[in-house]
Amino acid sequence: MELSRPADSQIVAASRPRSGHDVSAAPVRELERTIAGFQAMLTDEDRKKLQQLKTTSHDSQSIITFTAELDLLDKNRRGKSVASRLASFLQTIEQFTPIVDTYIQSNPDIAALIWGSVKLTFLFLANFASYFQSFVDLLNGFGSLCTRFAQYQVIFKESSRLKTSVCQFHTAVVTCCQQIVLAIRRPLKNQILKAITQSFQSELRSYVEDIRAKAEEVQGDIQLVKARCDREEQQLQTTERHEASNHRKRLMTWTSKATGEMEALQAQGRRNASDQKRRRFLEELSSFNFTSGFNSTRNKRHIGTAKWVFETPEFQEWIGIDGPPVLHVTGKSESSTTKWSEWLELTTV
């Protein structure tokens, strides 16, 4: 397929920071160049679709909806859901996207363009069933890469090391998308020649592994920054305790000057208590990954499960009346009720 060259205004421009900018500016520029390169290989029609996709939501619920839509693109496929196995991979990307918005303020469209590129790529790939299946088979293990960084990003927003690793992670994601589009849009003759020497899965394996490695680097940097922040907090508390002790001694010696210093000490104590309370809340947040079980159940669902229920008079009556928004479904434990109830939820959302 011949790809048209886009107008300059349609491609995200790489920012050119002033001399003396922080060391993390280079990864930011590399990410912007990679996104621009992805757009450059698209047709005009593709770029219009990308502009539409970048305005769509990219939270956890939208990921579930998007993977369900991908499954429905293949009308002839039967059996277990394939696209739902993308959920962990997409959730790994989604959890780091807010950091891009926080760090790269010079280009507010970066995060939206990343998600638009990812969605556009998988919409292309879903039309090639064998390629789609091969790529999904490479994604085992991404479910363990979930993190609680969203709760810590306020504390760590000044970390240039973390900013660098997050940009490199997203660069790897967009690079993989670019390679997927190039592979599925090769001329037929080139595809046949390529298939003789290397399978689609083998061709993409190194790109997926690079994404996995970059995600692990981000998590490692999160832990490193957290440890450094905790150490600085301990040093600050030691200094504050020493200063508080000196204050108390001076208060005992100069009672007449105690009022102002006491008020300052109390104010500092309230700030410390507030900071410690916030940190305690963060530390007590559950690290349990609730999405793994949910994704496991979705993977067992077959296309068309419980479709008959939507044609029953009881369901049609319930959906049409202005009454309670609850449909009570009963069944035996561990039966198929759980699976078609999950399908019912996706359909009525």
SEDO-91276 format. One record per residue: y, x negated, z of N, C-alpha, C in turn. Coordinates in pm, whole numbers, padded with zeros to 5 digits, always signed. Each point is the difference from the previous one (the first is absolute). Last residue first. Layout:
// residues N
YXZYXZYXZ...
This chain:
// residues 349
-00188+02368+02924+00120-00076+00037+00107+00016-00106-00453+00182-00024+00106+00089+00047+00126-00074+00039-00394-00233-00153+00039+00095-00104+00117+00086+00043-00201-00318+00297+00068-00069-00110+00054+00098-00103-00261+00172+00359+00130-00050+00047+00078-00067-00112-00440+00144-00086+00090+00115+00014+00138-00045+00044-00343-00320-00012+00044+00033-00136+00097+00117+00002-00194-00117+00408+00093-00105-00041+00051+00025-00142-00330+00285+00159+00126+00029+00071+00105-00104-00035-00437-00053-00159+00079+00092-00082+00124+00047+00071-00276-00313+00227+00044-00055-00128+00079+00101-00081-00191+00124+00423+00105-00100+00017+00054-00046-00134-00372+00293+00011+00127+00069+00032+00115-00100+00011-00479-00095-00071+00097-00021-00109+00132+00069+00027-00283-00148+00430-00036+00066-00125+00106-00026-00105-00007-00138+00478-00057-00095-00096-00042+00064-00131+00062+00355+00373+00044-00138+00011-00077-00088-00097+00067+00521-00118-00076-00085+00089+00056-00142+00000+00320+00430-00097-00117-00063-00058-00070-00087+00102+00489+00319-00139-00105-00033+00095-00118-00062-00072+00565+00099-00058-00124-00028-00070-00104-00042+00101+00514+00255-00037-00103-00047+00091-00131-00014-00076+00541-00015-00125-00126+00053-00051-00111-00060+00084+00568+00082+00041-00120-00069+00044-00122+00071-00060+00500+00117+00023-00030-00105-00098-00125-00078+00036+00152+00540+00097-00020-00131+00064-00038-00106-00104+00225+00388-00245-00057+00004+00134-00016-00140+00057+00117+00274-00451+00102-00066+00082-00045+00008+00146-00323-00005-00461+00068+00079+00103+00102-00083+00074-00301-00166-00355+00106+00087-00052+00078+00076+00106-00380-00302+00073+00106-00079-00063+00117+00086-00044-00393+00205+00191+00070-00082+00099+00119-00075-00062-00285+00254-00281+00076+00090+00088+00083-00081+00100-00293-00233-00282+00111+00053-00077+00087+00094+00084-00399-00171+00192+00100-00105-00015+00122+00053-00075-00363+00296+00051+00060-00030+00131+00109-00106-00013-00264+00123-00381+00105+00098+00035+00068-00032+00132-00209-00401-00297-00048+00111+00083+00114+00096+00032+00022-00429-00243-00017+00120-00083-00047+00121+00081+00062-00449+00173+00131+00047-00042-00008+00128-00084-00387-00240+00157+00065+00072+00110+00134+00058-00042-00288-00280-00283-00028+00144+00000+00078+00077+00105+00003-00478-00045+00093+00066-00089-00018+00151+00001-00226-00382+00251+00053+00124+00058+00101+00070-00090-00091-00474-00171-00059+00049+00125+00073+00126+00048+00087-00294-00398-00034+00141-00010-00062+00059+00125-00042-00518-00056+00098+00079-00074-00049+00145-00011-00154-00296+00419-00030+00013-00142+00105+00089-00066-00007-00327+00473+00026+00128-00065-00034-00007-00148-00011-00362+00330-00125+00074-00015+00018+00131-00077+00367-00293+00120-00084-00068-00100-00131+00074-00025+00305+00142+00339+00048+00035-00134-00087-00062-00109-00085-00110+00454-00038+00139-00028+00042+00040-00141+00136-00422+00151-00146+00002-00017-00049+00139-00034+00456-00064+00110-00030-00045-00135-00150+00001-00028+00139+00107+00437+00046+00103-00093-00033-00038-00144-00088-00313+00341-00093+00113+00004+00036+00109-00098+00296-00365+00038-00129-00043-00055-00101+00114-00002+00454+00023+00190-00016+00038-00140-00137-00036-00056+00180-00096+00450-00052+00136-00015-00031+00036-00145+00038-00453+00311+00025+00039-00140-00063+00137-00025+00198-00255+00467-00117+00061-00066+00036+00050-00139+00278-00206+00355-00029-00077-00121-00119+00057-00076+00397+00209+00361-00142-00015-00036-00014-00079-00130+00405-00060+00355-00035+00080-00117-00144-00027-00040+00251-00224+00352-00099+00101+00036-00038+00091-00117+00336-00345-00026-00128-00064+00027-00110+00101+00028+00446+00152-00067-00053-00057-00123-00138-00061+00021+00237+00164+00373-00042+00111-00085-00063-00052-00129+00189-00312+00289-00124+00053+00056-00053+00115-00085+00417-00184-00111-00108-00090-00036-00134+00050+00053+00390+00239+00120-00026+00014-00143-00116-00089-00044+00143-00040+00442-00063+00130-00021-00033+00021-00147+00242-00383+00123-00140-00011+00042-00074+00131-00022+00463-00009-00088-00072-00083-00097-00148-00010+00035+00282+00226+00303-00011+00077-00124-00079-00078-00105+00100-00212+00405-00099+00106+00022-00021+00081-00127+00338-00328-00002-00133-00061+00003-00109+00105+00015+00446+00141+00026-00034-00039-00137-00139-00062-00006+00172+00109+00422-00031+00121-00075-00038-00032-00145+00143-00355+00275-00130+00050+00042-00041+00126-00075+00431-00179-00062-00101-00083-00065-00141+00046+00035+00355+00212+00216+00001+00036-00142-00105-00080-00078+00069-00107+00452-00067+00129-00013-00006+00045-00146+00240-00391+00103-00142-00021+00020-00080+00130-00016+00472+00015-00013-00052-00066-00120-00151-00020+00009+00223+00177+00374-00001+00097-00109-00056-00062-00128+00061-00281+00371-00109+00094+00023-00010+00103-00112+00361-00307+00005-00125-00064-00039-00119+00094+00019+00430+00152+00138-00007-00018-00145-00132-00060-00046+00075+00050+00476-00001+00127-00072-00018-00017-00151+00043-00361+00349-00131+00050-00039+00004+00120-00094+00329-00306+00250-00001+00001-00147-00127+00066-00056+00085-00055+00475+00121+00065-00049+00003+00010-00153-00346-00233+00243-00014+00145+00006+00119+00071-00062-00218-00488-00018+00133+00056-00027-00009+00153-00010-00386-00241+00122+00105-00093+00044+00139+00059-00018-00395+00234-00139-00008-00016+00145+00113-00089+00052-00046+00059-00463+00041+00127+00062-00001-00010+00152-00160-00358-00260+00146+00005+00000+00052+00129+00064-00464-00049-00050+00051-00100+00096+00152+00004+00007-00215+00273-00319-00020+00051+00136+00052-00097+00106+00010-00127-00455+00097+00106+00029-00014+00049+00143-00314-00304-00163+00128-00065+00029+00108+00102+00032-00415+00164-00135-00012-00064+00132+00130-00069+00038-00033+00187-00429+00011+00106+00101-00009-00058+00141-00069-00287-00363+00141+00036+00012+00020+00108+00105-00439-00121-00100+00069-00112+00064+00148+00031+00020-00259+00311-00237-00038-00001+00142+00069-00112+00076+00063+00022-00466+00070+00110+00067-00036+00007+00148-00224-00313-00272+00141-00036+00015+00077+00107+00075-00444+00094-00109+00005-00108+00099+00144-00043+00027-00074+00313-00341-00020+00061+00131+00003-00105+00111+00024-00147-00445+00122+00072+00035-00013+00063+00138-00376-00207-00183+00100-00100+00036+00130+00066+00043-00338+00280-00162-00039-00056+00128+00101-00105+00048+00058+00183-00428+00028+00101+00102-00036-00052+00139-00105-00263-00372+00145-00001+00023+00039+00101+00107-00448-00003-00135+00032-00123+00072+00150-00009+00030-00156+00360-00264-00044+00015+00139+00035-00124+00083+00084-00014-00461+00093+00094+00064-00037+00018+00148-00287-00255-00268+00125-00072+00024+00102+00088+00071-00407+00197-00129-00024-00098+00106+00128-00077+00033+00015+00300-00363-00012+00073+00127-00019-00096+00116-00002-00173-00434+00136+00038+00040-00002+00074+00133-00416-00111-00186+00073-00121+00036+00140+00033+00050-00271+00349-00169-00048-00046+00130+00075-00125+00047+00098+00163-00428+00041+00099+00099-00041-00046+00139-00148-00251-00365+00141-00027+00032+00054+00099+00102-00438+00065-00162+00007-00122+00081+00142-00032+00040-00067+00358-00293-00046+00034+00134+00003-00121+00092+00106-00069-00451+00103+00082+00065-00041+00034+00142-00314-00222-00264+00109-00090+00038+00112+00077+00071-00354+00244-00186-00044-00069+00122+00106-00098+00048+00075+00217-00407+00007+00098+00109-00042-00064+00132-00043-00258-00390+00141+00014+00037+00017+00101+00113-00432-00060-00180+00043-00120+00072+00145+00011+00045-00176+00345-00271-00063+00002+00132+00047-00120+00085+00139+00020-00448+00067+00104+00079-00056+00002+00141-00213-00283-00300+00133-00053+00034+00079+00101+00082-00416+00129-00174-00018-00092+00113+00134-00062+00041-00006+00273-00380-00022+00081+00120-00015-00089+00123+00037-00214-00414+00127+00065+00032-00013+00086+00126-00385-00213-00181+00089-00099+00061+00134+00063+00039-00324+00272-00232-00042-00037+00136+00099-00096+00068-00003+00191-00466+00095+00048+00101-00031-00050+00140-00278-00113-00380+00136-00035-00038+00100+00037+00109-00454+00128+00039+00016-00144+00023+00143-00044-00031-00112+00447-00094+00000-00024+00145+00020-00147+00032-00045+00132-00451+00128+00045+00055+00008-00029+00149-00322-00320-00279+00011+00144+00027+00138+00032+00055-00144-00409-00345+00039+00030+00139+00016+00150+00018-00158-00208-00415+00015-00119+00084+00027+00032+00146-00052+00344-00335-00113-00090-00021+00005-00117+00099+00354+00318-00025-00115+00053+00073-00122-00091-00014+00397-00092-00246+00017-00031+00142-00121+00045+00080+00019+00106-00459-00017-00144+00018+00010-00039+00147+00087+00447-00110-00141-00031-00025-00027-00148+00023+00444+00148+00025-00077+00050+00114-00148-00033-00016+00295-00099-00353+00016-00094+00110-00078+00044+00123+00009+00288-00370-00070-00123-00037+00007-00101+00114+00244+00404+00042-00144+00020+00014-00078-00128-00030+00498-00049+00187-00060+00057-00121-00152+00004+00014+00269+00019+00453-00032-00097-00104-00049+00073-00125+00127+00189+00439+00075+00025-00123-00019-00109-00105-00193+00002+00448-00042+00128-00059+00074+00031-00131+00097-00406+00245-00143+00005-00032-00038+00130-00072+00447-00070+00164-00029-00088-00114-00146+00013-00044+00131+00228+00389+00057+00063-00120-00027-00084-00124-00132-00180+00415-00080+00119-00032+00050+00065-00129+00246-00361+00181-00123-00045-00064-00090+00117-00039+00397+00087+00242+00033-00049-00134-00126-00042-00075-00039+00124+00451+00027+00117-00084+00029-00042-00144-00045-00342+00317-00130+00063-00027+00017+00123-00089+00390-00208+00152-00068-00087-00097-00137+00057-00037+00244+00211+00342+00057+00032-00132-00065-00086-00109-00132-00086+00447-00036+00137-00038+00049+00032-00141+00123-00412+00198-00141+00000-00039-00045+00138-00046+00432-00041+00177-00006-00068-00130-00144-00002-00052+00077+00161+00433+00036+00099-00102+00002-00062-00140-00089-00291+00363-00104+00104-00006+00032+00100-00111+00320-00327+00102-00112-00057-00075-00114+00100-00014+00369+00119+00267+00039-00005-00142-00114-00055-00085-00062-00004+00464+00000+00138-00049+00037+00005-00148+00021-00416+00227-00139+00042-00022-00009+00143-00052+00432-00175+00111-00061-00073-00112-00140+00050-00029+00226+00169+00377+00062+00051-00122-00063-00066-00123-00118-00160+00422-00066+00128-00028+00056+00061-00128+00203-00393+00150-00141-00028-00034-00072+00128-00039+00443+00018+00166-00004-00038-00141-00143-00030-00044+00199+00322+00403-00097-00106-00029-00004-00030-00149+00254+00350+00260+00071-00123-00034-00094-00114-00038-00142+00445+00148+00072+00013-00127+00074-00127-00041-00308+00153+00385-00025-00117-00083+00085-00003-00128+00016+00357+00337+00003-00124+00077-00003-00122-00092-00043+00431-00185+00135-00014+00055+00013-00132+00074-00423+00131-00179+00091-00055-00099+00143-00013+00052-00428+00173+00212+00059-00128+00039+00113-00045-00092-00277+00403-00050+00056+00010+00134+00075-00128+00039-00228+00025-00415+00110+00097-00003+00066+00012+00137-00399-00263-00075+00128-00066-00020+00117+00097+00001-00506+00007+00086+00099+00083+00068+00140-00055-00022-00468-00016-00328+00078-00068+00103+00095+00098+00066-00476-00066-00353+00107+00084+00053+00070-00072+00115-00390-00140-00279+00128-00070-00004+00115+00085+00050-00478+00117-00073+00018-00077+00123+00135-00068+00008-00151+00255-00385+00022+00089+00114+00024-00074+00129-00120-00206-00424+00143+00018+00022+00029+00092+00119-00446-00122-00186+00058-00084+00105+00147+00021+00026-00238+00100-00481-00063+00006+00131+00072-00093+00098+00086+00085-00490+00094+00027+00108-00063+00011+00138-00185-00056-00471+00055-00125+00053+00076+00019+00131-00187+00361-00265-00107-00073+00067+00048-00132+00059+00287+00269-00268-00016+00058+00134-00107-00075+00078+00066-00112-00455+00110-00047+00085-00016+00050+00143-00311+00145-00324-00015-00144+00024+00109-00052+00092+00020+00451-00147-00109-00020+00095-00015-00147+00036+00310+00105-00336+00045+00054+00129-00105-00024+00108-00105-00107-00446+00094-00096+00057+00044+00044+00140-00270+00299-00239-00077-00119+00037+00089-00107+00062+00207+00404-00162-00090+00023+00114-00073-00126+00044+00470+00100-00223-00109-00086-00043-00103-00004+00113+00405+00235+00053-00045+00050-00130-00114-00084-00059+00233-00111+00408-00088+00116+00023-00052+00059-00130+00328-00356+00013-00137-00046+00022-00097+00116+00016+00475+00079-00046-00057-00057-00122-00149-00027+00019+00228+00139+00375-00006+00113-00094-00055-00046-00135+00085-00323+00324-00124+00072+00027-00011+00129-00081+00394-00268-00045-00118-00079-00037-00129+00078+00021+00410+00187+00146-00011+00004-00146-00125-00075-00046+00108-00014+00459-00047+00133-00041-00020+00007-00151+00185-00399+00175-00138+00018+00047-00056+00134-00048+00454-00092-00085-00087-00085-00083-00146+00017+00038+00328+00220+00259-00009+00060-00132-00093-00079-00091+00095-00173+00425-00090+00114+00007-00012+00071-00134+00299-00361+00025-00135-00049+00031-00099+00117+00000+00455+00098-00046-00057-00053-00124-00141-00055+00022+00247+00153+00374-00034+00114-00087-00064-00048-00130+00165-00326+00301-00118+00068+00057-00045+00115-00090+00399-00230-00129-00118-00085-00006-00125+00074+00048+00484+00140-00028-00104+00063-00081-00132-00076+00001+00427-00136+00217-00066+00110+00073-00112+00068-00078+00248-00488+00021-00055+00083-00107-00079+00114+00062+00227-00308+00277+00078-00024-00122-00048+00085-00117-00208-00023+00438+00107+00098-00008+00085-00019-00125-00472-00152+00211+00065-00022-00129+00107+00106-00020-00252+00000+00414+00034-00139-00030+00083-00016-00128-00163+00433+00158+00079-00062+00107+00053-00136-00041-00293+00240-00288+00128+00070+00008+00092-00065+00103-00437-00162-00030+00075-00038-00119+00137+00066+00001-00307+00118+00329+00056-00132+00028+00084-00047-00117-00253+00406-00024+00127+00014+00072+00066-00134+00031-00436+00000-00216+00113+00039-00085+00130+00019+00077-00461-00102+00166+00097-00108-00010+00124+00038-00081-00372+00299+00071+00044-00038+00133+00104-00112-00003-00219+00171-00403+00101+00091+00056+00054-00048+00134-00361-00229-00224+00129-00022-00066+00109+00082+00068-00431+00063+00154+00038-00138+00031+00135-00033-00064-00198+00411-00103+00059+00002+00134+00040-00139+00045-00228+00052-00411+00137+00051-00010+00068+00004+00136-00452-00129-00011+00078-00097-00076+00147+00043-00007-00310+00298+00190+00024-00114+00089+00086-00106-00068-00130+00379-00261+00092+00035+00108+00031-00119+00089-00308+00048-00392+00125-00076-00014+00088+00014+00124-00405+00244-00066-00026-00134+00052+00118-00094-00022-00008+00445-00169+00029+00000+00143-00029-00135+00064-00096+00093-00466+00139-00034+00029+00029-00005+00150-00431+00135-00165+00026-00141-00025+00140-00037+00048-00382+00405+00139+00137-00035-00037+00012-00151-00017-00481+00236-00081+00095-00032+00106+00137-00038-00055-00288+00294-00333-00041-00087+00109+00113-00029+00097+00057+00092-00542-00064+00072+00109-00037-00100+00110+00348+00047-00474-00070-00077+00102-00057+00092+00106+00278+00127-00387-00144-00008-00025-00077-00071+00111+00487+00061-00021-00062+00131+00010-00152-00007-00013+00407-00332+00156-00126-00011-00074-00078+00129+00017+00412-00036+00217+00031-00039-00137-00126-00009-00086+00017+00090+00483+00001+00116-00088+00030-00035-00146+00008-00328+00353-00136+00049-00020-00005+00114-00101+00420-00167+00135-00068-00093-00089-00143+00045-00028+00257+00241+00314+00044+00027-00137-00069-00094-00100-00070-00072+00460-00068+00124-00042+00037+00035-00143+00220-00361+00199-00139-00036-00032-00080+00123-00043+00448+00070+00143-00005-00077-00125-00143-00036-00039+00085+00214+00419+00021+00091-00113-00014-00072-00133-00019-00259+00390-00117+00088-00007+00010+00094-00119+00371-00266+00091-00110-00083-00050-00126+00083-00014+00381+00192+00197+00012-00005-00146-00108-00088-00062+00029+00030+00472-00043+00128-00058+00006-00002-00152+00162-00378+00244-00145+00013+00010-00051+00129-00064+00458-00169-00201-00051-00003+00136-00151+00024-00001+00365-00026-00362-00112-00094+00011-00044-00015+00145+00301+00348-00389-00027-00049+00135-00117-00097+00000+00318+00052-00439-00099+00077+00076-00023-00064+00136+00280-00171-00363+00070+00093+00088-00097+00082+00085-00137-00313-00339+00062-00076+00109+00078+00090+00096-00222+00164-00401-00091-00030+00110+00068-00071+00116+00239+00099-00406-00036+00124+00070-00085-00030+00124+00117-00355-00283+00121+00048+00066-00027+00130+00076-00346-00176-00267+00022-00083+00118+00123+00046+00078-00094+00201-00415-00095+00045+00102+00018-00079+00129+00247-00137-00367+00051+00130+00045-00089+00056+00110-00139-00391-00210+00112-00026+00091+00065+00129+00048-00349+00018-00322-00051-00045+00130+00113-00019+00100+00110+00098-00444-00054+00119+00067-00054-00035+00138+00152-00349-00277+00113+00082+00046-00049+00123+00076-00334-00403+00019+00068+00069-00109+00117+00080+00057-00185-00456+00245-00023+00143-00019+00069+00051-00125+00024-00451+00197-00120+00019-00081-00029+00147-00028+00369-00149+00275+00021-00049-00136-00120+00025-00090+00000+00097+00474+00072+00100-00079+00013-00042-00146-00193-00306+00301-00088+00117-00015+00068+00106-00086+00250-00379+00118-00102-00032-00100-00095+00116-00024+00323+00036+00343+00065+00007-00132-00100-00030-00111-00148-00051+00439+00021+00142-00029+00065+00017-00137-00049-00437+00156-00131+00057-00030+00011+00148-00035+00387-00231+00145-00039-00043-00136-00135+00061-00040+00154+00075+00439+00082+00074-00096-00035-00038-00144-00211-00237+00349-00045+00140-00001+00078+00080-00103+00137-00440+00073-00129+00002-00070-00055+00142-00008+00391-00074+00252+00028-00012-00144-00129+00005-00081-00043-00006+00465+00063+00126-00042+00027-00002-00150-00165-00394+00206-00103+00104-00016+00056+00134-00043+00321-00344+00084-00086-00032-00115-00114+00101-00016+00299+00012+00379+00058+00058-00122-00088-00025-00121-00054-00153+00472-00085+00107-00051+00056+00063-00127+00219-00346+00264-00110-00055-00077-00089+00108-00060+00533+00094+00089-00116-00040+00079-00117-00035-00091+00494-00082-00189-00072+00118+00049-00127-00046+00070+00327-00281-00237-00003+00000+00146-00070+00120+00058+00228+00057-00468-00053-00125+00052+00005+00001+00151-00034+00474-00231+00095-00110+00006-00069-00124+00055-00291+00375-00260+00071-00022+00126+00093-00118-00010-00204+00346-00356+00029-00142+00005+00081-00030+00126-00371+00409-00197+00125-00037+00065+00014-00151+00003-00260+00305-00370-00024-00089+00113+00133-00042+00059-00099+00472-00261+00060-00132-00013-00031-00084+00123-00271+00419-00254+00068-00039+00123+00049-00144-00015-00047+00323-00423-00080-00094+00078+00079-00042+00123+00174+00282-00347-00118+00069+00051-00085-00089+00088+00400-00138-00240+00038+00090+00110-00119+00069+00062-00035-00287-00387+00024-00075+00123+00028+00090+00118-00311+00180-00395+00141-00035+00014+00020-00068+00134-00485-00038-00222+00092+00093+00066+00144-00048-00007-00427-00068-00350+00080-00075+00095+00103+00093+00063-00500+00147-00189+00140-00016-00037+00074-00075+00108-00532-00021-00156+00089+00040+00108+00143-00027-00040-00504+00098-00250+00125-00076-00005+00094+00053+00106-00559-00005-00018+00120+00085+00000+00124-00088+00000
